[in-house]
Amino acid sequence: MKRAQFTLSLILAGIGLCFAQSQYDEELAKKLGADDFGMKKYVMAFLLRGDRVSEYTPEQRSEIQAGHMANIGRMAEIGKLIVAGPFFGNDDLRGIYIFDVQTLEEAKALTETDPAIQAGVLKMDLKEWYGSAALMLLPEMYPKVTKQSF
């Protein structure tokens, strides 16, 4: 039985490999910066609740949030921010960014342009991350599924 399962696994892996190789687009992979595994390096930012939230009135926090959202749009427009979004709930972990940059220093410089970071309403924890190069297609696809902007 184990031998049959192993043989079936090998056959399925071979079929998967053939399918993956027949779909490979070298030009697209190069454009997206993909390695041989279809992956690339990003920097992920975990947005955390800042230490100074309570120092601001609701109106001031609303203004800071508007600046935060505008900054997200700016970073996306220049092609450095690939993914951004909040987490559900009201925990200290507020959201994530995925940057198309090679170093933590580049990501730090981008996060420091955020009014919410500057105000201490948010803080960032930056980590290098190895993920699918296909994420680079997200900014192109997002407008096609977005009916209404924030």
Buried (B, 14 or more C-beta within 10 A) or exposed (E): EEEEEEEEEEEEEEEEEEEEEEEEEEEBBEEBBBEEEBBBBBBBBBBBBBEEBEEBEEEEBEBBBEBBBEBBEBBBEEEBBBBBEEEEEEEEEBBBBBBBBBEBEBBBEBBEEBBBBBBBBBBBEBEEBEBBBBBBBEBEEEEEEEEEEE
